[in-house]
């Protein structure tokens, strides 16, 4: 998709895409997911992931012209790759499908019905500064530590295995979070010191001053990390010091 520099100020509202061409967004999504497809065992075997079925949703897709154009475009790409045409699944109600799904979710939250559980759609990492000597004119190097694997179930938590890390309290610090929709094999505790530019996406950093408690200002506290993912799409990274069950936490929305 075509992306241009945005103005510093914008009106509050839905974050509409700058490029109105749906075809380019669709092509970008399919090509980005190619390396994440389970069936692709040979590198560069395909330029994009090949969908086998499509389910339309949303009132705008009541227009047969729009639906037919999307299906024709997908099939054009698939045929060029020697793949079978996509199958169009039949929905019930384009206008109310999302509202009905939300209502049913509230129903199963009361212990009724059948809940289809879903995991997070990305692998998430937190930046950890490397224990390397400073280089004049260069920012400190950092590694990406996997703290939430692809498919981690919402409403669950895990302890990040591996070594302890040092957490600075009482001073302004920043947390760097990254995500990947393609590196689905990474597990909690895995550390990356190199990745391709399109493999990981860095989010806006979180700046915070963590409360001192019974520690000293600027003290580096040895901690273990615990990750929690809520059913509302919030990820909480909690740093637990030695000999304690309570620690410091940072939260951010993983659905933005």
Secondary structure, DSSP 8 states (H G I E B T S, - for coil): -------S---SS----S---HHHHHHHHHHHTGGG-TT--STTS-SS---SEE---SGGGG-HHHHHHHHHHHHHHHHHTT----EE---S-TTTHHHHHHHHHHHHTTT-S-----B-SSEEEEEEE------TTS---EEEEEEE-TT-BTTEEEE--S--EEEE-SSEEEE-EEEESS-TT--TT-EES---TTT-EE---EEEE---TTS-TT-EEEEEEEEEE-TTSEEEEEEEETT-S-EEEEEEETT-
